[in-house]
């Protein structure tokens, strides 16, 4: 008598890592103190630090994630710091 053939099992699905929702504050240097909130109805997104109360607001869309808001805030901080350094050379 022959053995039963095994049915091939589909490969297990990889779990996607969840993105962070709290971040490091560039002003007060506290970790996990910046929270990003996205309001889809008003198409706004804000990142606010609980410790030093610094905040950043930008426009949002359906695809916006908290990490996107935080990275825009960091980019804006770098842009402002680079412009300040250029003005001091005059």
C-alpha positions as CSV (number, residue, x, y, z in Angstrom):
1,X,0.0,0.0,0.0
2,X,1.2,3.5,-0.8
3,X,1.6,6.4,1.6
4,X,-0.6,9.4,1.5
5,X,0.9,12.4,-0.2
6,X,1.3,15.5,1.9
7,X,-0.4,18.6,0.8
8,X,2.1,21.4,0.4
9,X,1.5,24.1,2.9
10,X,1.7,27.7,1.8
11,X,4.7,29.6,3.2
12,X,3.9,31.6,6.3
13,X,3.3,35.2,5.8
14,X,5.9,37.6,7.2
15,X,4.6,40.0,9.8
16,X,5.2,43.6,9.1
17,X,6.9,45.6,11.8
18,X,4.8,48.4,13.1
19,X,6.1,51.9,12.8
20,X,6.9,54.0,15.8
21,X,4.4,56.6,17.0
22,X,6.6,58.3,19.6
23,X,9.9,59.9,18.7
24,X,13.0,61.6,20.0
25,X,12.7,65.4,20.5
26,X,15.3,67.5,18.6
27,X,14.9,70.4,21.1
28,X,14.9,68.9,24.6
29,X,16.7,65.6,23.7
30,X,14.1,63.4,25.5
31,X,13.4,60.0,23.9
32,X,9.8,59.0,23.2
33,X,8.5,62.5,24.1
34,X,7.2,63.5,20.6
35,X,3.8,62.3,19.6
36,X,2.4,62.7,16.1
37,X,-1.3,63.2,15.5
38,X,-3.0,63.2,12.1
39,X,-6.4,64.7,11.5
40,X,-7.6,63.4,8.1
41,X,-10.8,65.5,8.2
42,X,-8.9,68.8,8.3
43,X,-5.9,67.4,6.4
44,X,-3.5,68.5,9.1
45,X,-0.7,66.7,11.0
46,X,1.0,67.8,14.1
47,X,4.1,66.7,16.0
48,X,4.3,67.9,19.6
49,X,6.7,67.3,22.5
50,X,5.2,66.6,25.9
51,X,8.3,67.9,27.8
52,X,9.3,71.2,26.1
53,X,5.9,71.8,24.3
54,X,7.6,72.4,20.9
55,X,5.3,71.6,18.0
56,X,5.2,71.4,14.3
57,X,2.2,71.3,11.9
58,X,2.0,70.4,8.3
59,X,-0.5,69.3,5.7
60,X,-1.5,65.6,5.6
61,X,-3.2,63.2,3.2
62,X,-4.6,59.7,3.4
63,X,-1.2,58.1,3.1
64,X,0.5,60.2,5.8
65,X,2.0,58.2,8.7
66,X,3.4,59.6,12.0
67,X,6.9,58.8,10.9
68,X,6.4,61.0,7.8
69,X,5.3,64.0,10.0
70,X,8.3,63.5,12.3
71,X,10.8,63.3,9.4
72,X,9.3,66.5,7.9
73,X,9.8,68.2,11.2
74,X,13.5,67.1,11.3
75,X,14.0,68.2,7.7
76,X,12.5,71.6,8.5
77,X,14.8,72.0,11.6
78,X,17.9,71.1,9.5
79,X,16.8,73.6,6.8
80,X,16.3,76.4,9.3
81,X,19.7,75.6,11.0
82,X,21.5,75.7,7.6
83,X,19.9,79.0,6.7
84,X,20.9,80.5,10.0
85,X,24.5,79.5,9.5
86,X,24.5,81.1,6.0
87,X,23.2,84.4,7.3
88,X,26.0,84.7,10.0
89,X,28.7,84.7,7.3
90,X,27.8,88.2,6.0
